[in-house]
Amino acid sequence: MTGNPVTPGFADIVITGALDQRPSRKPDYKAETLALAALSDALSDGPAGVLHQLSRTVLRLTGAGSAGITLQEPAGMGLRWIAAAGLWAPHLDGTMPPPDGACADRLARDPVLLIGAPQRAFPTLPPGPAEALLAPFAVGGAQVGLVWAFRHGAGVGFEAEDARLLKSLARFAALVRHMALALTSAEQRRVISDERLTALARASSDVFYSMSADMSELRALVGGDFIPDTVSPSIDWLRDYLPPEDHPVALLAINEAIARKGIFQLEHRVRQLDGSIGWAQSRAVPILDAQGEILEWFGAASDVTLRKQAEDRLRDSEALFRAFALARSDAIYRMSPDWSQMRQLEGKAFLPDTSAPGGTWLDRYIHPDDQPHVYAAIAQAIAAKAVFELEHRVIRRDGSLGWTRSRAVPVLDDAGRITEWLGSASDITAARQAAQAQAEAEAALRASEERQAFLFRLSDALRTVVDPVGIMVATSALVGEHLGVGRCGYGQLDETGQLFTVKGDWTDGVMASHAGTCRVGDFGAAALAMYRRGEALIIEDTRLDPRLQGLAAIYEGLGGMRSGIAVPLVRDGRWIACFYVQQSAPRHWTAEDRILITEVAERTWSAVEHARAQEAMRDSEARFRQFAEVSPDVIWVRNIRSRQVEYVSPAFAEVYGAQLDSFVQDSTLQTWLGLVHPEDRARTLANVARVEAGEQVTHEFRIRHGRDGGTRWIRDTDFPLTDREGRVQRIAGIGHDITVQKRSLADLREREERLALIVENARDYAIFTTDPEGVITDWWEGAEAVFGWSRAEAVGMDARVLFTAEDRDRGAPDTEMRLALTTGRAPEVRWHLRKDGSRVFIEGALTRLGTEAAATGFLKIGQDMTDRHRAADALQASKARLKSLVEGIPQLVWRACDKGLWTWVSAQWLDFTGQSPEDSFGSGWYAVVHPDDHAEVRRAWDAATKSGLLDVEYRIRRASDGAWIWHHSRSVPVRNEAGRIGEWLGTSTDVQALKELQEGQEVLVAELQHRTRNLIAVIRAISDKTARGSDGVADFRARFHDRLAALSRVQGLLSRLADPDRVTFDELIRAELAAMCGECERLTLRGPPGIRLRSSTVQTLAMALHELATNAVKYGALGQPQGRLDVRWSLDPSGEGARPWLHIDWRETGVTMPPPGTPPAHPGQGRELIERALPYQLNARTYYDLGPEGVHCTISLPVSASAGPGEPHA
């Protein structure tokens, strides 16, 4: 430019708003992407010359007459034209003054300006401009230049698309300027290289990245608002950014680019910032060192998702819409321009269909509460002609309420008017429910964590409290403060269950204490019923709770209570205590409040019971010592580990005549045995060993008295003391001096003779006599051992004391004596009371002494059967548990005697076979065993008698459908003490599925071997056939490679078991036949496309078609010049079992068949596959016939319920 124009002041001629009124062409994203890629390539060599190329790009993309770039001079001295193209290119490097104030404000505010009469600002520059577009750009927040385009002469003005392009290219100009400024310092070149990528990405709509020389590592990536950034090197970039399906293509393009050290260029899919899949046009150039080796790669990727979507929309039509509706699982709909009518809706399994236009769709589909939100979103979308997108509730096909994500786009005519709306509705009910469930679970987890933290604090606080009342008060204080209530405490019931006592509670200082006693009847009948059932009483307002009708004043009289929770504590079916929290105002109690209070009540009551037990133990120990100090008997405790006596009562000194202190200091077992008479030591030591083994033993032995040297008799009652696990830790005993009794035996001779026989044969029995009124007159040692009373205590005592209170209330003692008096004997089988209040179960009898008229009293003999009685109860409980186990397991359980004669079967056997127990006993169970398996079962039973194990598989008929189901039966014998088999206990387990898998595996292995041989034969046949039809080696190579590629595709289909995309039948049959004959004119295929096959169906069906095609090539229609093959297929949507069925008809004609009787030329494994494997594995129906003109085969099989055929093949 040779002269300066006038100051560019054109604020008053800005007409940018006119762009919205002008028609505009559709964006050409592909051209824009290629242009940016070319600029990126040029930029990789440095910013020099890039702005000139940018000017030419503006000229080309906008169709302007002139285009260029001006930069701000230092210190704001003006603008310099540093790049220009078109008619004003000769004015390059000229300068102009800076814009005036108003113009500068518009340039700073608007990204693009349209100037209506630019010749006023440039009157001296020919040719004169008619219209101008200006796009300012900035670096570091400061405006540094303009990108401009001018149209000269009258004609078409700029469009909105030109403004969009200029704005995009202005961002690139900002990047170039930024690079030029940064590269002024050579030592910062490496840093600038990194910043170049970031700046480029932020200044452009593109993504920029750098990679290692072999592209295995992504070093940096700035994804802008398109894809996620990578700020540190990553070797997992392929997995992170590209879907797995695009990996092979990307790797192939990478390897090719590396091999030729040239530009990498590929259009592929990527994962966008929001996790969705978009499209990118990626282009990278290698950075080479001085030797020409690749140092790294620098690249850019443009977001072409909109272009891809635009291309898809260009192909939109009613047929495509229909195909789209069939192919998607979402509901698809069409709406009128104002949404007043729903023109069509394909609801799939989600929503009811609408096939005719209707205006009631809102009430039919949308939840009433969501209709205002839907109305508002519709109005907003119509006003903006923008996408309608909303999540809301809908009424689903089954009438239930669901959630959908609805999205609709407007379809515009050439004038920009909305002609209709096309939309889809996704079923997000499960996601919404899952999110709600997750939120609830997280809330429950937080509540549980807070509850556990409080319970930990409670445990810490109670660890040092040993007093039961102190535990109650401490717990009440912690709970009350934690929940912010007015009062909290524990109350207990008396033995009658009528009085409720609170010994101590906690209050907030406002509510009064509730300590004291009240009658439980004051709580009301409803509350009492709940407490006695163990149910918590939850009151939110005493005045509004119907259960407390008429009782509100009483509750409020208890310190002003208006709300509360009371948790009863029930033991052995009896309400014994209650933990409560109360408040003087109404309160809504949350579920977490209820759970916390219940857990605190249980835990604290356990702590209270433990404290009471400890307190009772201390009291018991004190009473024991008090009793032991005054008892005439020797009471002792010995540790079985150390053999040391831990306690011995003072009576030891009198009974044994030894010094108590010296004995305690040397109180080993051997020391004590030294006091025992030598003749009694071995027996005494054996009795001690019995006690240490856990047995209670009463035994007598002699000692030599320490003071007078005389012999004395001691009766020791020894018993084990166990820990909580039942292990014996100590033994204790009571030694009674029976020397006097022994010396008085002569005086008791007469009485001994009368009872000698009884006493000699019943030493372990409780034996005593009474007078006719029931007063005890004699009391033997067995009675003392069983009941605990000594002879001195028992003689003269009423025998009714031995009966339980309930038996005494029923008059059982008197009834028993009357029966014995009249009949001579009354059975005695009942619970009795011991001296210590415990119960003992006695089996025996009461016998009259003398005649009925002159009875002198009664003799009572009873055996302590407590252990056996409890064992019988335990055995009964064990049998009940075993029964529950046997009836609960999924196996069929049975019992049998020898030779498999059954004696018992479980309920599972009866349900499965339909037999009654009687039908299955003995050999009756063979009736439901498959006849072919009888011999094997009998052989197994014969062998089991010798081996001690039954292990056999056989089929059992299922009653529900008559099917024969394979079972694996195992049994082991139950032997008696002599080692002889008493019975067999066994189970039968369903192994039908395992059998089917094993059989299927055998078939597949055989087919794999066969298919390998056939594949080799097919390749040979393809080679021969291709060679015969080829013009030369090059032609043969091309044809042969095409055939092998088709065959490879078929083999790929044969193994597509894990592919998430369903294989369609037309794809399968075409791939198979393409491999065999290519574009064969003698082949006809007719049938609808797009019939999707089940994943479990593809491989077996593909093998069958492969066999048919192989045989056709080797022996049939595709191997003989006059032969023809016609394959037809159809879909029956409502076939057998109300499922879709695919029907295939394979018919060969014009085949020269061998004469009848000629042995087959091949082993027929393909036919075996069709006639055996397909019905077995796919539940198919097949027909295979070798007719006079060739093979005719039909196959019918069920297919995917979502199979949706398109237009039929001609």
Sequence and secondary structure as in RCSB ss.txt:
>XXXX:A:sequence
MTGNPVTPGFADIVITGALDQRPSRKPDYKAETLALAALSDALSDGPAGVLHQLSRTVLRLTGAGSAGITLQEPA
GMGLRWIAAAGLWAPHLDGTMPPPDGACADRLARDPVLLIGAPQRAFPTLPPGPAEALLAPFAVGGAQVGLVWAF
RHGAGVGFEAEDARLLKSLARFAALVRHMALALTSAEQRRVISDERLTALARASSDVFYSMSADMSELRALVGGD
FIPDTVSPSIDWLRDYLPPEDHPVALLAINEAIARKGIFQLEHRVRQLDGSIGWAQSRAVPILDAQGEILEWFGA
ASDVTLRKQAEDRLRDSEALFRAFALARSDAIYRMSPDWSQMRQLEGKAFLPDTSAPGGTWLDRYIHPDDQPHVY
AAIAQAIAAKAVFELEHRVIRRDGSLGWTRSRAVPVLDDAGRITEWLGSASDITAARQAAQAQAEAEAALRASEE
RQAFLFRLSDALRTVVDPVGIMVATSALVGEHLGVGRCGYGQLDETGQLFTVKGDWTDGVMASHAGTCRVGDFGA
AALAMYRRGEALIIEDTRLDPRLQGLAAIYEGLGGMRSGIAVPLVRDGRWIACFYVQQSAPRHWTAEDRILITEV
AERTWSAVEHARAQEAMRDSEARFRQFAEVSPDVIWVRNIRSRQVEYVSPAFAEVYGAQLDSFVQDSTLQTWLGL
VHPEDRARTLANVARVEAGEQVTHEFRIRHGRDGGTRWIRDTDFPLTDREGRVQRIAGIGHDITVQKRSLADLRE
REERLALIVENARDYAIFTTDPEGVITDWWEGAEAVFGWSRAEAVGMDARVLFTAEDRDRGAPDTEMRLALTTGR
APEVRWHLRKDGSRVFIEGALTRLGTEAAATGFLKIGQDMTDRHRAADALQASKARLKSLVEGIPQLVWRACDKG
LWTWVSAQWLDFTGQSPEDSFGSGWYAVVHPDDHAEVRRAWDAATKSGLLDVEYRIRRASDGAWIWHHSRSVPVR
NEAGRIGEWLGTSTDVQALKELQEGQEVLVAELQHRTRNLIAVIRAISDKTARGSDGVADFRARFHDRLAALSRV
QGLLSRLADPDRVTFDELIRAELAAMCGECERLTLRGPPGIRLRSSTVQTLAMALHELATNAVKYGALGQPQGRL
DVRWSLDPSGEGARPWLHIDWRETGVTMPPPGTPPAHPGQGRELIERALPYQLNARTYYDLGPEGVHCTISLPVS
ASAGPGEPHA
>XXXX:A:secstr
  S       GGGB GGGGGGS      HHHHHHHHHHHHHHHTT STTHHHHHHHHHHHHH  SEEEEEEE GG
G  EEEEEEEETTGGGTT EE    HHHHHHHHH S EEES GGGT TTSSS EEEEEEEEEEETTEEEEEEEEE
EESSS    HHHHHHHHHHHHHHHHHHHHHHHTT GGGHHHHHHHHHHHHHHHSSSEEEEEETTS SEEEEE TT
TS  B S BS HHHHHS GGGHHHHHHHHHHHHHHT  EEEEEEEE TTS EEEEEEEEEEEE TTS EEEEEEE
EEE HHHHHHHHHHT  HHHHHHHHHH SSEEEEE TTSS EEEEE TTTS  B S BS HHHHHB GGGHHHHH
HHHHHHHHHT  EEEEEEEE TTS EEEEEEEEEEEE TTS EEEEEEEEEE HHHHHHHHHHHHHHHHHHHHHH
HHHHHHHHHHHHTT   HHHHHHHHHHHHHHHHT SEEEEEEE TTS EEEES EEE SSS    EEEEGGGG H
HHHHHHHTT  EEES TTT GGGTTTHHHHHHTTS  EEEEEEEEETTEEEEEEEEEESS     HHHHHHHHHH
HHHHHHHHHHHHHHHHHHHHHHHHHHHHHH SSEEEEEETTT  EEEE THHHHHH S HHHHHHT  HHHHHTT
B HHHHHHHHHHHHHHHTT  EEEEEEEE TTT  EEEEEEEEEEEE TTS EEEEEEEEEE HHHHHTTTTTHH
HHHHHHHHHHH TTEEEEEE TTSBEEEE HHHHHHH   HHHHTTSBGGGGB HHHHHTTHHHHHHHHHHHHSE
EEEEEEEE TTS EEEEEEEEEEES STT  EEEEEEEE HHHHHHHHHHHHHHHHHHHHHHHSSSEEEEEEGGG
EEEEE HHHHHHH   HHHHTBTGGGGGB GGGHHHHHHHHHHHHHHS EEEEEEEE TTT  EEEEEEEEEEEE
 TTS EEEEEEEEEE HHHHHHHHHHHHHHHHHHHHHHHHHHHHHHHHHHHHHT SSHHHHHHHHHHHHHHHHHH
HHHHT SS SS  BHHHHHHHHHHHHHSS TTEEEEB S  B  HHHHHHHHHHHHHHHHHHHHTSTTTSTT EE
EEEEEEETT GGGS EEEEEEEEES     TT   SS  HHHHIIIIIHHHHH  EEEEEEETTEEEEEEEEE  
TT    S B 
